[in-house]
Amino acid sequence: MRALTEWLDAHRTSTPGLGPRAGRVLRVLAREPHFASYASARAVAERAQVNTSTVVRTAQQLGFAGWPDLRTALRTQYLRALGHTPSPEPIAPPSEQRHAELVERSVDRSLGQDAANLAALAEPRSKAAIRALADAITTADRTLVIGTGTAAGPAHILAHLATNAGYAVDVAVGAPTVQLAQVLRLAPGDCLLAINVWRLPRSLRELTRLARERGAVIGVITDLAASPLAEDAHHLVVAPSDSVRPLPSLTAAVAAVQAVASVLAQAAPPTVLGELETALQRLDLMDDTD
C-alpha cells in the first residue's frame, strides 16, 4: 500500500493549513483504505471521531468537490494498490492460465494478510484482553452477545460454543428493536459483548451505552482501537480486519471469539461437556458411522 500512502502524503503536503481534525480524517483514509473507499462521510467521521462536515471540508481542502469525489479517487488508488487497474473500457476475460495465476495470487495475498492480522491479535496486550473478557463471562450471571452484519457470524460462534460449555449466553443479531428488548433485560452482574467489524451501526453504539448504564460489564471486540465502542468498554479486544479486497476480513474476529471460547471451556466443570456428548448420543443427532 506504499503507493496509496504516498498519494495521500502528496495531497497532505500540498495542502498547507490542514488542522488536527483533518489529520485524523487522513489517518483513517491511510489506515483503513478498504473501509474508506466505500464508506459514507458520516461513517468516516465516526471512525475519525469528528463531525461529518469535517470530512467534507477536508475533501474540499484537498482540492476535491466533496467527499464523494475524494472517495472515488481513493478507491481508484486503493484498487491499483491491490493490483486492479480500473478502466472505463470493457476488457476481455483473462485466459485460463492467466485466470489461474490471478486466483493463486489472490489466495496467497489473502492468506498472508490474515496471517498478519492474527500476528497482531497474538500480541501480549491483546491476549491479556481476551483472558480478561473470558473471565468476565465466566463470572457473569448471564451474557448477551450482540452484533450486526458481518459481526453476526463471530457472535453466533461465540454464543454457541459458550452455551455448549454450560454458560448462560444469548445472542442478539436481529433488528435493533429486538436487540433493544434483550439489552433492557440486562442488570448489574450481567455482561454484554459487542462485536463490530468494519462500519459501526449507530444502534450498536447506543445499545452498548445503554447496557453500561444498566450496570452490565461491557466487552468489545472490534477492528479499530479508536472505535466509539471503546468509550464504554471494560474489556477491549482489537481484532484487525485488514484485507486485500474491498471487504473486511473476519479471520481475526473469529480467532478472538475462539480464544475466548477456549478459556470458557477450560474453566467449565468437566461434567458439562460430558453431559452434552451423552445427550447427543441419546438423541442420535450425529452421523458417527465410519
PLY file of the C-alpha trace (Angstrom):
ply
format ascii 1.0
element vertex 290
property float x
property float y
property float z
element edge 289
property int vertex1
property int vertex2
end_header
0.00 0.00 0.00
3.05 2.27 -0.24
1.79 3.93 -3.42
-1.51 4.74 -1.74
0.27 6.19 1.30
2.49 8.30 -0.95
-0.60 9.55 -2.82
-2.20 10.68 0.43
1.05 12.21 1.67
1.37 14.19 -1.57
-2.08 15.66 -1.08
-1.34 16.40 2.57
1.95 18.19 1.91
0.47 20.20 -0.95
-2.31 21.49 1.29
-0.91 23.77 3.98
-3.10 24.69 6.90
-4.75 21.32 7.50
-5.81 21.18 11.12
-5.61 18.29 13.61
-9.18 17.17 12.83
-8.38 16.93 9.13
-5.29 14.96 10.12
-7.49 12.46 11.94
-9.57 12.03 8.80
-6.47 11.43 6.71
-5.19 8.86 9.20
-8.41 6.90 8.77
-8.01 7.01 4.98
-4.42 5.81 5.21
-5.03 3.15 7.86
-8.31 1.77 6.52
-8.49 2.37 2.76
-10.67 -0.72 2.27
-13.25 0.86 4.59
-12.95 4.48 3.44
-13.11 3.59 -0.26
-16.78 2.66 0.12
-17.90 4.41 3.29
-20.16 7.41 3.69
-18.84 10.71 5.04
-20.73 10.02 8.26
-19.08 6.61 8.70
-15.60 8.08 8.14
-16.44 10.83 10.62
-17.35 8.20 13.22
-14.05 6.40 12.71
-12.09 9.65 12.91
-14.19 10.89 15.85
-15.02 14.15 14.10
-18.26 15.50 12.65
-19.39 14.88 9.09
-18.75 18.44 8.00
-15.06 17.99 8.90
-14.81 15.09 6.44
-16.45 17.14 3.68
-14.30 20.17 4.45
-11.13 18.05 4.45
-12.01 16.72 0.99
-12.53 20.26 -0.27
-9.26 21.46 1.26
-7.51 18.68 -0.65
-8.96 20.02 -3.91
-12.00 17.77 -4.35
-15.57 18.92 -4.78
-16.60 16.92 -1.72
-16.37 13.56 -0.03
-17.81 11.50 -2.95
-15.06 12.77 -5.28
-12.32 12.09 -2.74
-13.78 8.64 -2.06
-13.77 7.81 -5.78
-10.15 8.92 -6.12
-9.18 6.97 -3.01
-10.94 3.87 -4.31
-9.07 4.11 -7.61
-5.74 4.34 -5.81
-6.69 1.52 -3.46
-7.70 -0.84 -6.26
-4.48 -0.07 -8.11
-2.54 -0.88 -4.95
-4.31 -4.25 -4.90
-3.25 -4.91 -8.45
-6.52 -3.93 -10.13
-6.38 -1.30 -12.85
-9.72 0.48 -13.18
-10.69 1.02 -16.78
-13.83 2.56 -18.29
-13.47 0.27 -21.32
-14.69 -3.32 -21.32
-11.82 -5.75 -21.21
-11.65 -9.30 -22.41
-11.70 -12.01 -19.76
-8.25 -13.38 -18.92
-7.04 -16.57 -20.47
-7.46 -19.77 -18.49
-3.80 -19.73 -17.50
-3.90 -16.07 -16.53
-7.08 -16.63 -14.53
-5.40 -19.46 -12.61
-2.42 -17.19 -11.87
-4.70 -14.42 -10.60
-6.57 -16.85 -8.38
-3.35 -18.24 -6.91
-2.03 -14.74 -6.30
-5.30 -13.71 -4.64
-5.22 -16.75 -2.35
-1.59 -16.12 -1.36
-2.20 -12.45 -0.61
-5.38 -13.14 1.33
-3.74 -15.79 3.50
-0.70 -13.56 4.01
-2.83 -10.64 5.18
-4.85 -12.88 7.50
-1.60 -14.21 8.97
-0.54 -10.61 9.67
-3.90 -9.90 11.32
-3.53 -12.96 13.54
0.01 -11.95 14.47
-1.30 -8.58 15.63
-4.05 -10.30 17.63
-1.47 -12.56 19.31
0.40 -9.64 20.89
0.58 -9.76 24.72
-1.82 -6.85 25.21
-4.49 -8.48 23.06
-4.08 -11.86 24.74
-4.47 -10.24 28.15
-7.66 -8.53 26.97
-9.04 -11.85 25.69
-8.37 -13.54 29.03
-10.00 -10.66 30.92
-13.05 -10.78 28.66
-13.39 -14.53 29.13
-13.10 -14.13 32.90
-15.90 -11.54 32.81
-18.17 -14.01 31.02
-17.37 -16.83 33.46
-18.35 -14.67 36.44
-21.41 -13.01 34.86
-24.91 -14.13 35.76
-25.71 -14.08 32.04
-24.06 -12.74 28.90
-25.61 -11.17 25.81
-23.53 -11.18 22.61
-24.65 -8.51 20.19
-23.55 -7.89 16.62
-24.91 -6.95 13.22
-23.96 -7.55 9.60
-20.52 -9.11 9.23
-20.20 -9.38 13.02
-23.19 -11.72 13.24
-21.02 -14.71 12.30
-18.49 -14.35 15.16
-21.37 -13.51 17.55
-23.19 -16.74 16.73
-19.97 -18.77 17.02
-19.16 -17.47 20.50
-22.73 -17.84 21.80
-22.93 -21.41 20.50
-19.57 -22.54 21.93
-20.15 -20.80 25.26
-23.59 -22.37 25.62
-22.12 -25.81 24.90
-19.63 -25.16 27.71
-22.51 -24.53 30.11
-22.66 -20.73 30.25
-25.83 -18.64 30.06
-25.01 -16.83 26.83
-27.59 -15.45 24.41
-27.03 -13.82 21.03
-28.83 -10.76 19.65
-28.21 -10.20 15.95
-31.69 -9.29 14.71
-33.38 -5.95 14.20
-32.40 -3.11 16.58
-35.83 -3.29 18.23
-35.27 -6.97 19.04
-31.78 -6.25 20.33
-33.12 -3.41 22.47
-35.61 -5.70 24.18
-32.78 -8.07 25.12
-30.47 -5.29 26.31
-33.24 -3.98 28.59
-33.18 -7.34 30.40
-29.55 -6.79 31.44
-28.82 -5.98 35.07
-25.77 -5.50 37.29
-23.86 -8.76 37.29
-24.59 -9.40 33.61
-22.17 -8.97 30.70
-22.68 -7.51 27.24
-20.23 -8.42 24.48
-20.50 -6.13 21.45
-18.78 -7.34 18.28
-18.22 -4.86 15.46
-16.23 -5.19 12.24
-15.86 -2.51 9.59
-18.64 0.09 9.80
-20.27 0.88 13.13
-24.08 0.85 13.19
-25.43 3.73 15.23
-27.81 1.35 17.03
-24.93 -0.79 18.29
-23.24 2.28 19.75
-26.36 3.31 21.65
-27.23 -0.22 22.80
-23.73 -0.66 24.22
-24.01 2.63 26.07
-27.42 1.66 27.42
-26.09 -1.68 28.68
-23.30 0.07 30.58
-25.79 2.49 32.12
-27.73 -0.53 33.37
-24.66 -1.78 35.20
-23.57 -4.54 32.84
-19.88 -5.34 32.29
-19.06 -4.36 28.71
-16.74 -6.35 26.47
-15.96 -5.19 22.93
-14.33 -7.00 20.03
-13.69 -4.54 17.23
-11.25 -3.90 14.41
-10.48 -0.33 15.47
-8.83 0.68 18.75
-10.32 4.17 18.40
-13.85 2.81 17.92
-16.52 4.81 19.80
-17.46 1.49 21.43
-14.17 1.64 23.33
-15.53 4.51 25.43
-17.91 2.15 27.22
-15.74 -0.98 27.20
-14.38 -2.54 30.37
-12.54 -5.08 28.19
-11.43 -4.19 24.64
-10.07 -6.71 22.12
-8.81 -5.26 18.84
-9.05 -7.80 16.00
-7.68 -6.31 12.74
-9.89 -6.69 9.67
-7.32 -5.57 7.06
-7.97 -7.29 3.76
-6.60 -7.44 0.22
-10.11 -6.96 -1.12
-12.57 -4.10 -0.62
-14.38 -6.04 2.12
-13.11 -6.72 5.65
-11.53 -9.95 6.82
-13.26 -11.75 9.70
-10.38 -14.11 10.42
-9.02 -12.24 13.45
-12.50 -11.63 14.89
-13.33 -15.33 14.64
-9.94 -16.21 16.17
-10.68 -13.84 19.05
-14.01 -15.49 19.87
-12.39 -18.92 19.51
-9.77 -17.88 22.05
-12.46 -16.62 24.44
-14.37 -19.87 23.99
-11.25 -21.94 24.74
-10.86 -20.16 28.09
-14.54 -20.72 28.86
-14.24 -24.43 28.06
-11.15 -24.71 30.26
-13.00 -23.10 33.17
-16.18 -25.16 32.73
-16.88 -28.10 35.05
-15.68 -31.37 33.42
-19.18 -32.82 33.60
-20.73 -30.18 31.31
-19.20 -31.29 28.03
-19.62 -34.91 29.06
-23.34 -34.37 29.56
-23.54 -32.70 26.15
-21.90 -35.66 24.45
-24.16 -38.10 26.29
-27.25 -36.15 25.23
-26.11 -36.05 21.61
-25.71 -39.81 21.62
-29.06 -40.34 23.32
-30.91 -38.30 20.71
-28.83 -39.86 17.92
-28.31 -36.46 16.32
-24.91 -37.10 14.77
-23.85 -39.43 11.98
-20.93 -41.23 13.59
-20.70 -44.06 11.06
-17.26 -44.73 9.55
0 1
1 2
2 3
3 4
4 5
5 6
6 7
7 8
8 9
9 10
10 11
11 12
12 13
13 14
14 15
15 16
16 17
17 18
18 19
19 20
20 21
21 22
22 23
23 24
24 25
25 26
26 27
27 28
28 29
29 30
30 31
31 32
32 33
33 34
34 35
35 36
36 37
37 38
38 39
39 40
40 41
41 42
42 43
43 44
44 45
45 46
46 47
47 48
48 49
49 50
50 51
51 52
52 53
53 54
54 55
55 56
56 57
57 58
58 59
59 60
60 61
61 62
62 63
63 64
64 65
65 66
66 67
67 68
68 69
69 70
70 71
71 72
72 73
73 74
74 75
75 76
76 77
77 78
78 79
79 80
80 81
81 82
82 83
83 84
84 85
85 86
86 87
87 88
88 89
89 90
90 91
91 92
92 93
93 94
94 95
95 96
96 97
97 98
98 99
99 100
100 101
101 102
102 103
103 104
104 105
105 106
106 107
107 108
108 109
109 110
110 111
111 112
112 113
113 114
114 115
115 116
116 117
117 118
118 119
119 120
120 121
121 122
122 123
123 124
124 125
125 126
126 127
127 128
128 129
129 130
130 131
131 132
132 133
133 134
134 135
135 136
136 137
137 138
138 139
139 140
140 141
141 142
142 143
143 144
144 145
145 146
146 147
147 148
148 149
149 150
150 151
151 152
152 153
153 154
154 155
155 156
156 157
157 158
158 159
159 160
160 161
161 162
162 163
163 164
164 165
165 166
166 167
167 168
168 169
169 170
170 171
171 172
172 173
173 174
174 175
175 176
176 177
177 178
178 179
179 180
180 181
181 182
182 183
183 184
184 185
185 186
186 187
187 188
188 189
189 190
190 191
191 192
192 193
193 194
194 195
195 196
196 197
197 198
198 199
199 200
200 201
201 202
202 203
203 204
204 205
205 206
206 207
207 208
208 209
209 210
210 211
211 212
212 213
213 214
214 215
215 216
216 217
217 218
218 219
219 220
220 221
221 222
222 223
223 224
224 225
225 226
226 227
227 228
228 229
229 230
230 231
231 232
232 233
233 234
234 235
235 236
236 237
237 238
238 239
239 240
240 241
241 242
242 243
243 244
244 245
245 246
246 247
247 248
248 249
249 250
250 251
251 252
252 253
253 254
254 255
255 256
256 257
257 258
258 259
259 260
260 261
261 262
262 263
263 264
264 265
265 266
266 267
267 268
268 269
269 270
270 271
271 272
272 273
273 274
274 275
275 276
276 277
277 278
278 279
279 280
280 281
281 282
282 283
283 284
284 285
285 286
286 287
287 288
288 289
